[in-house]
């Protein structure tokens, strides 16, 4: 029983006196004999607790408190004499809440310009706290010679390695230090390098991006490691039937550079070395034909940062070129171990990215054909033969491919081909208004989702500016909204007049799939 303990009585008196604004000397506190030799230290600790608790309560007027008698151990530890009346769900009465970030009075505008070396610039100082910068070149598999097949994929794995000014270790650590995200993507008709970080580090990411892309050292041992990594990634990609079918579709559809495979046979990279990669880089990574795009950086600041880093002496005299013609055709891939049979049917999307109306129509047709979107009210879902059905729209400068790839059991391969043809025929005959409205919403939503992030924005911005020479973010949604059912049917009808591209994959011995001429006669 500590009721008669002098230390406890003194502590209560101290707490009461402090609340009344009085100061109590430690000399007035009597040690408790029950606490033994540790009593002075414990008493001092108790006094410090009481003093700090009472002082904190007096120093924070925002804490609405009620004084009252407190007894027991709660008072001994300094938290029994007051409580906060303000609920946790409400701000404190005198607290200052910082203002939320608001949109600027004048909306950011997309601005364009050029560097002294001839590199095209496009920038928008968005309200996002993240800045993203992309450098896009005309390159990829369409610009590879037979001797340099797969060079674009190797270059993708060589991104952000040693340069003439930085080692790989230094460049990696500098990017990590500012929390930057660096990526590289090599497609069929372009190669895009992108670096993103908070706006504070915009100068650093511009410098790192331009140094990594324009001054690559291409060390022998690093290229050898990149070749090994590329072989492994290509082998994994080619095990995916959808990836393989996409490559074969382009090979059958186009005569020229777009018909070259993006995912080459890994064995073709045997003997690939740094000298071969240097030859490819010299023909593709040309600043005068490249595009620099930025989101979260103003154009004037962008030019000031980039101009000293892009030398006109770096511009090469010759650059790689590509040309393609859509011809259509058929290819059959026999895979006896595949548990499914696949049928892909595609037609030319004339105009491609160069024609906004054609690009909008291709996106809407893709949504109409996409069976995987359960929210879309399809006109017909009675194709029980389909295991999967995925639409695609691959658009390039002046041309493209739009169509459908579907799968079924091998024994139903013939019915699968018929089902794919019927789905395309149904779109050509006419689209109900409700179905068209939902497809247009899906196309616009997918487009806006891509532009929602600064990384996606600069990717689209750079690709469009590189391939078409212009970019207006409002152009595509407006073109989609303006489409009518007649426009969609007209687009599909014109596409069906071109020679179809027909690819089959799987164990085709179980059932005879229709020949190419039989499929072509149905359109």
C-alpha positions as CSV (number, residue, x, y, z in Angstrom):
1,X,0.0,0.0,0.0
2,X,1.6,3.2,-1.2
3,X,-1.0,5.5,0.2
4,X,1.3,6.8,2.9
5,X,4.4,6.9,0.8
6,X,5.9,10.4,1.1
7,X,7.3,10.4,-2.5
8,X,3.8,9.7,-3.9
9,X,2.2,12.4,-1.8
10,X,4.9,14.8,-2.8
11,X,4.5,13.9,-6.5
12,X,0.7,14.6,-6.3
13,X,1.4,17.9,-4.7
14,X,4.0,18.7,-7.3
15,X,1.6,17.8,-10.1
16,X,-1.1,20.0,-8.5
17,X,1.2,22.9,-8.0
18,X,2.6,22.7,-11.5
19,X,-0.9,22.9,-12.9
20,X,-1.5,26.0,-10.9
21,X,1.8,27.6,-12.3
22,X,3.9,26.9,-9.2
23,X,7.5,25.5,-9.2
24,X,8.4,22.8,-6.8
25,X,12.0,22.2,-5.8
26,X,13.3,18.7,-6.0
27,X,14.7,19.2,-2.5
28,X,11.1,19.2,-1.2
29,X,10.6,15.6,-2.5
30,X,11.1,12.9,0.2
31,X,12.4,9.5,-0.9
32,X,10.2,6.5,-0.3
33,X,11.8,4.0,2.0
34,X,9.9,1.2,0.2
35,X,11.9,1.8,-3.0
36,X,15.3,1.1,-1.3
37,X,18.5,2.5,-2.7
38,X,17.0,3.3,-6.1
39,X,14.5,5.8,-4.6
40,X,16.4,9.0,-5.4
41,X,16.8,8.0,-9.1
42,X,13.2,6.9,-9.4
43,X,11.9,10.0,-7.7
44,X,14.0,12.1,-10.1
45,X,12.6,10.2,-13.1
46,X,9.1,10.6,-11.8
47,X,9.6,14.4,-11.4
48,X,11.0,14.7,-15.0
49,X,8.0,12.8,-16.3
50,X,5.6,15.0,-14.3
51,X,7.4,18.2,-15.3
52,X,7.5,17.3,-19.1
53,X,3.9,16.1,-19.1
54,X,2.6,19.2,-17.5
55,X,4.8,21.5,-19.5
56,X,3.8,19.9,-22.8
57,X,0.1,20.3,-21.9
58,X,0.7,24.0,-21.1
59,X,2.8,24.6,-24.3
60,X,0.2,23.2,-26.8
61,X,-3.0,25.3,-26.5
62,X,-4.5,23.3,-29.4
63,X,-5.0,20.3,-27.2
64,X,-8.2,20.9,-25.5
65,X,-7.8,19.3,-22.1
66,X,-9.8,19.1,-18.9
67,X,-8.0,19.1,-15.5
68,X,-9.3,16.9,-12.8
69,X,-8.2,14.8,-9.9
70,X,-6.1,11.8,-11.0
71,X,-5.2,9.0,-8.7
72,X,-3.4,5.7,-9.0
73,X,-0.5,4.7,-11.3
74,X,-1.8,6.8,-14.3
75,X,-1.0,10.0,-12.4
76,X,2.4,8.6,-11.4
77,X,3.4,8.3,-15.1
78,X,2.1,11.7,-16.1
79,X,-0.9,10.9,-18.4
80,X,-3.8,10.7,-16.1
81,X,-4.3,14.4,-15.5
82,X,-5.5,15.5,-19.0
83,X,-7.2,14.2,-22.1
84,X,-7.8,15.5,-25.7
85,X,-11.3,16.3,-26.5
86,X,-10.8,16.6,-30.3
87,X,-11.7,13.3,-32.1
88,X,-9.0,11.7,-34.2
89,X,-11.2,12.1,-37.3
90,X,-11.1,16.0,-37.0
91,X,-8.1,18.4,-37.3
92,X,-6.9,20.1,-34.1
93,X,-8.6,23.6,-33.6
94,X,-5.4,25.6,-34.1
95,X,-3.6,23.3,-36.5
96,X,-2.5,24.7,-39.9
97,X,-3.5,22.4,-42.8
98,X,-1.3,22.9,-45.9
99,X,-3.1,23.8,-49.0
100,X,-3.7,21.0,-51.5
101,X,-1.9,21.3,-54.8
102,X,-4.2,22.9,-57.4
103,X,-4.2,23.1,-61.1
104,X,-2.5,26.1,-62.6
105,X,-4.5,29.0,-63.8
106,X,-3.3,28.5,-67.3
107,X,-3.3,24.9,-68.5
108,X,0.2,23.6,-69.6
109,X,0.6,23.7,-73.4
110,X,2.5,21.4,-75.7
111,X,5.5,23.2,-77.2
112,X,7.8,22.2,-79.9
113,X,11.2,23.3,-81.1
114,X,14.6,22.0,-82.1
115,X,18.2,21.7,-80.9
116,X,21.1,23.2,-82.8
117,X,22.1,19.7,-83.9
118,X,18.7,19.3,-85.6
119,X,17.0,17.1,-83.0
120,X,13.3,17.8,-82.8
121,X,11.9,18.8,-79.4
122,X,8.5,18.6,-77.8
123,X,7.8,19.3,-74.2
124,X,4.9,20.0,-71.8
125,X,5.4,21.3,-68.3
126,X,2.7,19.2,-66.7
127,X,1.6,19.5,-63.1
128,X,2.9,16.0,-62.3
129,X,5.6,15.9,-59.7
130,X,7.5,13.6,-62.0
131,X,9.6,14.6,-65.0
132,X,10.0,12.1,-67.8
133,X,12.3,12.5,-70.8
134,X,12.4,10.2,-73.8
135,X,14.8,10.0,-76.8
136,X,13.2,8.2,-79.8
137,X,15.1,7.0,-82.8
138,X,14.0,5.5,-86.1
139,X,15.3,2.0,-85.6
140,X,14.4,-1.5,-84.5
141,X,14.0,-4.7,-86.5
142,X,12.8,-2.8,-89.7
143,X,16.3,-1.2,-89.9
144,X,18.3,-4.4,-89.5
145,X,20.3,-5.9,-92.4
146,X,20.4,-9.8,-92.6
147,X,23.9,-9.7,-91.2
148,X,22.7,-7.6,-88.2
149,X,19.5,-9.5,-87.4
150,X,18.7,-9.1,-83.7
151,X,20.9,-6.0,-83.3
152,X,18.0,-4.0,-82.0
153,X,17.2,-6.4,-79.2
154,X,20.9,-6.6,-78.2
155,X,21.0,-2.8,-78.1
156,X,17.9,-2.9,-75.8
157,X,20.0,-4.9,-73.3
158,X,22.9,-2.6,-73.7
159,X,21.0,0.5,-72.6
160,X,22.5,2.6,-69.8
161,X,25.9,0.8,-69.9
162,X,29.3,2.4,-70.0
163,X,29.7,5.6,-72.0
164,X,32.7,7.7,-73.0
165,X,32.2,9.8,-69.8
166,X,30.9,7.3,-67.3
167,X,31.5,3.7,-66.3
168,X,28.5,1.4,-66.0
169,X,28.9,1.5,-62.2
170,X,28.9,5.3,-62.0
171,X,25.9,5.7,-64.3
172,X,23.9,3.1,-62.4
173,X,24.7,4.7,-59.1
174,X,23.9,8.2,-60.3
175,X,20.4,7.0,-61.5
176,X,19.8,5.1,-58.3
177,X,20.9,8.1,-56.1
178,X,18.1,10.3,-57.6
179,X,15.5,7.5,-57.7
180,X,15.3,7.5,-61.4
181,X,13.6,4.8,-63.5
182,X,15.4,4.1,-66.9
183,X,14.0,2.0,-69.6
184,X,14.6,1.1,-73.2
185,X,12.3,-0.5,-75.8
186,X,13.2,-1.7,-79.3
187,X,10.2,-2.2,-81.5
188,X,9.8,-2.7,-85.2
189,X,10.1,0.9,-86.4
190,X,11.6,2.8,-83.4
191,X,13.8,2.6,-80.4
192,X,12.8,4.6,-77.3
193,X,15.0,5.4,-74.3
194,X,13.1,6.9,-71.3
195,X,14.3,8.2,-67.9
196,X,11.9,9.4,-65.1
197,X,12.5,11.1,-61.8
198,X,11.1,13.8,-59.6
199,X,11.1,17.3,-61.1
200,X,14.0,18.4,-58.9
201,X,16.3,16.1,-60.8
202,X,15.3,17.1,-64.3
203,X,18.8,18.3,-65.2
204,X,20.4,15.0,-64.0
205,X,18.0,12.8,-66.0
206,X,18.5,14.8,-69.2
207,X,22.3,14.5,-68.9
208,X,22.2,10.8,-68.0
209,X,19.8,10.0,-70.9
210,X,21.8,11.9,-73.6
211,X,25.1,10.5,-72.4
212,X,23.8,6.9,-72.3
213,X,22.3,7.1,-75.8
214,X,24.7,9.3,-77.8
215,X,28.1,8.3,-76.2
216,X,27.9,4.5,-75.7
217,X,31.2,2.8,-75.3
218,X,30.0,-0.7,-76.2
219,X,32.7,-2.6,-74.4
220,X,33.4,-6.1,-75.7
221,X,32.7,-7.9,-72.4
222,X,29.4,-6.0,-71.9
223,X,28.2,-6.7,-75.4
224,X,29.0,-10.4,-74.9
225,X,26.9,-10.4,-71.7
226,X,24.0,-8.5,-73.5
227,X,24.1,-11.1,-76.4
228,X,23.8,-13.9,-73.9
229,X,20.9,-12.2,-72.1
230,X,19.2,-11.5,-75.5
231,X,19.4,-15.1,-76.5
232,X,17.7,-16.2,-73.3
233,X,14.9,-13.6,-73.6
234,X,14.3,-14.5,-77.3
235,X,14.1,-18.2,-76.5
236,X,11.5,-17.5,-73.8
237,X,9.5,-15.2,-76.1
238,X,9.4,-17.7,-78.9
239,X,7.9,-20.3,-76.6
240,X,4.8,-18.1,-76.3
241,X,2.5,-18.9,-79.3
242,X,1.0,-15.4,-79.4
243,X,4.4,-13.8,-79.7
244,X,5.5,-16.2,-82.4
245,X,2.2,-15.7,-84.3
246,X,2.6,-11.9,-84.2
247,X,6.0,-12.2,-85.8
248,X,4.8,-14.6,-88.4
249,X,1.8,-12.4,-89.2
250,X,4.2,-9.5,-90.1
251,X,6.4,-11.8,-92.1
252,X,3.4,-13.0,-94.2
253,X,1.8,-9.6,-94.5
254,X,4.6,-7.3,-95.5
255,X,7.2,-7.4,-98.2
256,X,10.1,-5.3,-96.9
257,X,11.4,-4.1,-93.6
258,X,8.2,-4.6,-91.5
259,X,8.3,-8.2,-92.5
260,X,11.5,-8.8,-90.7
261,X,11.1,-10.6,-87.4
262,X,11.3,-8.7,-84.1
263,X,12.1,-11.9,-82.2
264,X,14.8,-13.6,-84.3
265,X,16.1,-17.1,-83.8
266,X,18.6,-17.0,-81.0
267,X,21.1,-19.0,-83.1
268,X,21.3,-16.0,-85.5
269,X,23.2,-14.1,-82.7
270,X,26.0,-16.6,-82.6
271,X,29.2,-14.6,-83.4
272,X,27.5,-11.2,-82.8
273,X,30.1,-8.9,-81.3
274,X,30.6,-5.2,-80.3
275,X,31.9,-4.2,-83.7
276,X,28.7,-5.4,-85.3
277,X,26.7,-3.5,-82.7
278,X,28.8,-0.3,-83.3
279,X,27.9,-0.6,-87.0
280,X,24.2,-0.7,-86.2
281,X,24.4,2.1,-83.7
282,X,26.2,4.3,-86.2
283,X,23.4,3.9,-88.7
284,X,20.5,4.2,-86.3
285,X,21.3,6.4,-83.3
286,X,21.5,9.7,-85.3
287,X,20.5,12.9,-83.3
288,X,19.5,14.7,-86.5
289,X,16.6,12.2,-87.1
290,X,15.7,11.7,-83.5
291,X,13.0,13.2,-81.3
292,X,13.4,14.4,-77.7
293,X,10.2,14.5,-75.7
294,X,9.7,15.7,-72.2
295,X,6.8,15.9,-69.7
296,X,7.2,17.9,-66.6
297,X,9.9,20.1,-68.1
298,X,9.4,23.5,-69.9
299,X,10.6,23.8,-73.5
300,X,13.1,26.7,-72.7
301,X,14.6,24.8,-69.8
302,X,14.7,21.6,-71.9
303,X,16.6,23.4,-74.7
304,X,19.1,24.9,-72.3
305,X,19.8,21.5,-70.8
306,X,20.0,19.5,-74.0
307,X,21.8,21.8,-76.4
308,X,25.3,21.5,-74.8
309,X,25.0,17.7,-74.6
310,X,24.0,17.1,-78.3
311,X,26.9,17.9,-80.5
312,X,26.4,18.6,-84.2
313,X,29.6,16.6,-84.8
314,X,27.8,13.5,-83.6
315,X,25.5,13.6,-86.6
316,X,26.4,10.9,-89.1
317,X,26.4,11.3,-92.8
318,X,24.2,8.2,-93.6
319,X,21.3,6.7,-91.8
320,X,19.4,3.4,-92.2
321,X,16.2,3.4,-94.2
322,X,13.2,1.1,-94.4
323,X,10.4,0.5,-96.8
324,X,7.5,-1.9,-96.7
325,X,4.5,-2.9,-98.9
326,X,1.5,-4.9,-97.7
327,X,1.0,-8.0,-99.8
328,X,-0.9,-10.5,-97.5
329,X,-0.4,-14.2,-97.5
330,X,-0.5,-17.3,-95.4
331,X,1.9,-19.3,-93.2
332,X,1.3,-22.5,-91.3
333,X,3.3,-23.4,-88.2
334,X,3.2,-27.0,-87.1
335,X,3.6,-27.6,-83.3
336,X,2.5,-31.1,-82.6
337,X,3.0,-30.7,-78.8
338,X,0.8,-27.6,-78.5
339,X,-2.4,-28.3,-76.5
340,X,-4.3,-25.7,-78.6
341,X,-4.6,-24.7,-82.2
342,X,-4.4,-21.1,-83.1
343,X,-5.8,-19.2,-86.1
344,X,-4.9,-15.5,-86.8
345,X,-6.6,-13.4,-89.5
346,X,-5.5,-9.9,-90.3
347,X,-6.0,-7.2,-93.0
348,X,-4.2,-3.9,-93.8
349,X,-5.1,-0.8,-91.9
350,X,-4.3,1.7,-94.6
351,X,-3.0,5.0,-93.4
352,X,-1.8,3.7,-90.1
353,X,-0.6,6.3,-87.6
354,X,-0.3,8.8,-90.5
355,X,-4.1,9.0,-90.8
356,X,-5.9,10.0,-87.5
357,X,-9.3,8.7,-88.8
358,X,-7.8,5.4,-89.8
359,X,-6.0,5.0,-86.5
360,X,-9.2,5.8,-84.6
361,X,-11.2,3.3,-86.7
362,X,-8.6,0.6,-86.1
363,X,-8.7,1.1,-82.3
364,X,-12.6,0.9,-82.4
365,X,-12.5,-2.3,-84.5
366,X,-10.0,-3.8,-82.2
367,X,-12.4,-3.2,-79.3
368,X,-15.3,-4.6,-81.3
369,X,-13.4,-7.8,-82.1
370,X,-11.9,-8.3,-78.6
371,X,-13.8,-11.2,-77.1
372,X,-11.8,-10.9,-73.8
373,X,-13.7,-7.7,-72.9
374,X,-16.7,-9.1,-71.1
375,X,-18.3,-5.7,-70.6
376,X,-18.7,-5.2,-74.4
377,X,-22.2,-6.2,-75.6
378,X,-21.0,-8.4,-78.5
379,X,-23.5,-9.1,-81.3
380,X,-22.7,-12.8,-81.1
381,X,-21.2,-14.9,-78.3
382,X,-22.3,-18.3,-79.5
383,X,-18.8,-19.4,-80.7
384,X,-18.4,-22.2,-78.1
385,X,-15.4,-23.4,-80.1
386,X,-13.3,-20.4,-79.0
387,X,-11.0,-21.0,-76.0
388,X,-9.6,-17.4,-76.4
389,X,-9.9,-14.6,-78.8
390,X,-7.7,-11.5,-78.7
391,X,-7.9,-8.6,-81.2
392,X,-4.9,-6.5,-82.2
393,X,-4.1,-3.3,-84.1
394,X,-0.4,-2.9,-85.0
395,X,-0.1,0.6,-86.5
396,X,3.0,2.0,-88.3
397,X,3.8,5.0,-90.5
398,X,1.4,4.8,-93.5
399,X,0.2,1.2,-92.8
400,X,-0.7,-1.3,-90.2
401,X,-2.4,-4.6,-89.3
402,X,-5.8,-5.1,-87.7
403,X,-7.3,-8.5,-87.0
404,X,-7.9,-11.3,-84.5
405,X,-6.1,-14.3,-83.1
406,X,-8.1,-17.1,-81.5
407,X,-7.5,-20.6,-80.1
408,X,-9.4,-23.8,-79.7
409,X,-8.9,-27.6,-79.2
410,X,-6.8,-29.0,-82.1
411,X,-9.7,-31.2,-83.2
412,X,-11.8,-28.1,-83.8
413,X,-9.3,-26.1,-85.9
414,X,-11.6,-26.0,-88.9
415,X,-14.5,-24.7,-86.9
416,X,-12.1,-22.2,-85.3
417,X,-11.1,-20.7,-88.6
418,X,-14.8,-20.4,-89.6
419,X,-15.6,-18.6,-86.3
420,X,-12.8,-16.1,-86.7
421,X,-14.0,-15.3,-90.2
422,X,-17.6,-14.8,-89.0
423,X,-16.6,-12.4,-86.3
424,X,-14.9,-10.1,-88.8
425,X,-17.8,-10.5,-91.2
426,X,-20.3,-9.4,-88.5
427,X,-18.3,-6.1,-88.0
428,X,-18.3,-5.5,-91.7
429,X,-22.1,-5.9,-91.9
430,X,-22.9,-3.3,-89.3
431,X,-22.4,-2.4,-85.7
432,X,-25.3,-1.7,-83.3
433,X,-25.3,1.7,-81.8
434,X,-24.9,0.5,-78.2
435,X,-22.0,-1.8,-79.1
436,X,-20.3,1.0,-81.1
437,X,-20.7,3.5,-78.2
438,X,-19.1,1.1,-75.7
439,X,-16.3,0.2,-78.1
440,X,-15.5,3.9,-78.6
441,X,-15.4,4.4,-74.8
442,X,-13.0,1.5,-74.5
443,X,-10.7,2.9,-77.2
444,X,-10.6,6.4,-75.6
445,X,-10.1,5.0,-72.1
446,X,-7.1,2.9,-73.3
447,X,-5.6,6.0,-75.0
448,X,-6.1,8.2,-71.9
449,X,-4.7,5.6,-69.6
450,X,-1.5,5.6,-71.6
451,X,-1.3,9.4,-71.4
452,X,-2.1,9.5,-67.7
453,X,1.5,8.9,-66.6
454,X,4.4,11.1,-67.7
455,X,6.3,8.0,-68.9
456,X,3.4,7.0,-71.2
457,X,2.9,10.5,-72.4
458,X,6.5,11.0,-73.5
459,X,6.4,7.6,-75.2
460,X,3.4,8.4,-77.3
461,X,4.5,11.9,-77.9
462,X,7.9,10.9,-79.1
463,X,6.7,8.1,-81.3
464,X,4.0,10.2,-83.0
465,X,6.4,13.1,-83.6
466,X,9.0,10.8,-85.0
467,X,6.6,8.9,-87.4
468,X,4.1,11.6,-88.3
469,X,5.9,14.8,-87.6
470,X,3.1,16.1,-85.3
471,X,1.1,15.3,-82.2
472,X,-2.1,16.7,-80.7
473,X,-3.4,14.8,-77.7
474,X,-7.0,15.8,-78.4
475,X,-6.9,14.6,-82.0
476,X,-7.4,10.9,-81.4
477,X,-10.3,11.1,-78.9
478,X,-12.1,13.6,-81.2
479,X,-11.6,11.3,-84.2
480,X,-13.0,8.3,-82.2
481,X,-16.0,10.3,-81.1
482,X,-16.8,11.4,-84.6
483,X,-16.9,7.8,-85.9
484,X,-20.3,6.5,-87.0
485,X,-21.4,2.9,-87.6
486,X,-21.2,3.6,-91.3
487,X,-17.6,4.8,-90.9
488,X,-16.6,1.6,-89.1
489,X,-18.3,-0.6,-91.6
490,X,-16.6,1.4,-94.4
491,X,-13.2,1.0,-92.8
492,X,-13.6,-2.8,-92.4
493,X,-15.0,-3.2,-95.9
494,X,-12.0,-1.4,-97.4
495,X,-9.7,-3.5,-95.3
496,X,-11.4,-6.7,-96.5
497,X,-10.7,-5.7,-100.1
498,X,-7.0,-6.2,-99.4
499,X,-5.4,-9.6,-99.5
500,X,-6.0,-11.3,-96.1
501,X,-3.1,-12.4,-93.9
502,X,-3.7,-15.9,-92.6
503,X,-1.6,-17.8,-90.0
504,X,-2.3,-21.1,-88.3
505,X,-0.3,-22.7,-85.4
506,X,-0.5,-26.0,-83.5
507,X,-1.2,-29.7,-84.2
508,X,-2.9,-29.3,-87.5
509,X,-2.9,-33.0,-88.4
510,X,-6.0,-33.6,-86.2
511,X,-8.2,-31.6,-88.5
512,X,-7.8,-29.9,-91.9
513,X,-7.9,-26.1,-91.6
514,X,-9.3,-24.2,-94.6
515,X,-6.7,-23.3,-97.3
516,X,-5.8,-19.7,-97.9
517,X,-7.7,-19.4,-101.1
518,X,-10.9,-20.7,-99.4
519,X,-10.5,-18.0,-96.7
520,X,-9.8,-15.3,-99.3
521,X,-13.0,-16.1,-101.3
522,X,-15.2,-15.4,-98.3
523,X,-14.4,-11.6,-98.4
